[in-house]
Amino acid sequence: MAKTKYKFNPDSLRFDRIELTVRERLLRSLAFLVGSLIIAALYGVLFFIFFNSPKEKSLKREIAQLSLQYDMMNREMDKVERVLDHLQETDDNLYRTIFEAEPVSVSLREAGVGGVNRYEELEGYDYSDIVIETAGRLNRIMKRVYVQSTSFDDLINLAAEKEEMLAAVPAIQPISNKDLKRTASGWGYRIHPVYKIRKFHYGMDFTAPTGTEIYSTGNGTVVSVLRSKRGFGNHIIVDHGYGYTTLYAHLSRFNVKKGQKVKRGDVIGHVGNTGLSTAPHLHYEIKLNGKNVDPANYYFNDLTPEEYERMIEIAMKSGQSFD
C-alpha cells in the first residue's frame, strides 16, 4: 500500500493531505516505467557482454571444432602436396628418363583454373577468405593428381612398348658361339678374299661348319628369303621394327619363309658357303634406320664386358674377311 504524504498548511496551521492530479500520476508512472526499462537494458547489455547464452556457447564450440578440422585438413593437404612433389620428381627424372620420354611440361602440371569465378557462392561470409583459399588449394591438388595419373597411364603404355622394343632389338649372336672361337672377321676395313682389295666390311663373319643352326637375334618379321649364287648368296632379311633390320648371308638352307613372324632364338636357317664366299661361314649385318651399324655393339644379351672385349680383339686380328 502506497504511503500517504502530508503537507503543512501555515494558514490553517494543519497538515493537509497531498492529493496528486491525474497528470502527475501518469508522469510518475511513465518515469518509473522508463527508468525500469533503462535499468533492464543496462543489465541486459552487461549480461551479454560478460556471459554467453547457451546458443552462443554451442556456436563457439562448433567454431573451435571447425578450426581444428581446418588445421588438420591443411596438414593433410601439406602431406599430399609433398607426395605429389616426390611423384613428379620421380616421374620426370627417373621413369621418363628410362623410357626416353620428355618430362611433363611445367605449364601442364601447373595449369591454372582462372576465368569464371568458381567461388562466388562462398563470398560474403565472415570467413569467406579461409574457405575460398582452402577450396582453391584443394582444386589445385586435384588437378595435379589428374595430371600425374595421366602421366602414369602414358608410362604404362611406354613400358609396354619398351618391352616389345627390347624383345625386338637384335641382342644375341646369330650362331652358338659361347667360346667366341667362331668369331672370324669384324666391322671395319678388310682385304676382300676374292678381289684382294681393301674394302669396308659392314658386318661380322662367324665361321662354322655347313649346316650349323642360325638364330634370329630379335623378334621380327621375315621380309626377304632369297636364293642367289652371287653376292650374299642365299640370305634372309628380318625386319625387327623400331628401325632395325638384320641380314643373314651365305646360307645353305632356309628354315623360314617370307612374311613369317619369328622370335629371338628361333632357328631361321643354316650356315653355308653360297654366293661370294670363300669358306662356310655366316655373314651377319645390322641396320638401324637404313644405315649399317657394328653388330658387336648388340650382343649385350649374350656377353659379359670381358667376353665383349675378347670378341672385339679376335675380330680385329683378322685382316681379311670371308666375303
C-alpha positions, 0 to 999 in steps of 0.5 A: 500500500502506497504511503500517504504524504502530508503537507503543512498548511501555515494558514490553517496551521494543519497538515493537509493531505497531498492529493496528486492530479491525474497528470502527475500520476501518469508522469510518475508512472511513465518515469518509473516505467522508463527508468525500469526499462533503462535499468533492464537494458543496462543489465541486459547489455552487461549480461551479454557482454560478460556471459554467453547464452547457451546458443552462443556457447554451442556456436563457439564450440562448433567454431573451435571444432571447425578450426581444428578440422581446418588445421588438420585438413591443411596438414593433410593437404601439406602431406599430399602436396609433398607426395605429389612433389616426390611423384613428379620428381620421380616421374620426370627424372627417373621413369621418363628418363628410362623410357626416353620420354620428355618430362611433363611440361611445367605449364601442364602440371601447373595449369591454372583454373582462372576465368569464371569465378568458381567461388562466388557462392562462398563470398560474403561470409565472415570467413569467406577468405579461409574457405575460398583459399582452402577450396582453391588449394584443394582444386589445385591438388586435384588437378595435379593428381589428374595430371600425374595419373595421366602421366602414369597411364602414358608410362604404362603404355611406354613400358609396354612398348619398351618391352616389345622394343627390347624383345625386338632389338637384335641382342644375341649372336646369330650362331652358338658361339659361347667360346667366341672361337667362331668369331672370324672377321669384324666391322671395319676395313678388310682385304676382300678374299676374292678381289684382294682389295681393301674394302669396308666390311659392314658386318661380322663373319662367324665361321662354322661348319655347313649346316650349323643352326642360325638364330634370329637375334630379335623378334621380327618379321621375315621380309626377304628369303632369297636364293642367289649364287652371287653376292650374299648368296642365299640370305634372309632379311628380318625386319625387327621394327623400331628401325632395325633390320638384320641380314643373314648371308651365305646360307645353305638352307632356309628354315623360314619363309617370307612374311613369317613372324619369328622370335629371338632364338628361333632357328631361321636357317643354316650356315653355308658357303653360297654366293661370294664366299670363300669358306662356310661361314655366316655373314651377319649385318645390322641396320638401324634406320637404313644405315649399317651399324657394328653388330658387336655393339648388340650382343649385350644379351649374350656377353659379359664386358670381358667376353665383349672385349675378347670378341672385339680383339679376335675380330680385329686380328683378322685382316681379311674377311670371308666375303 
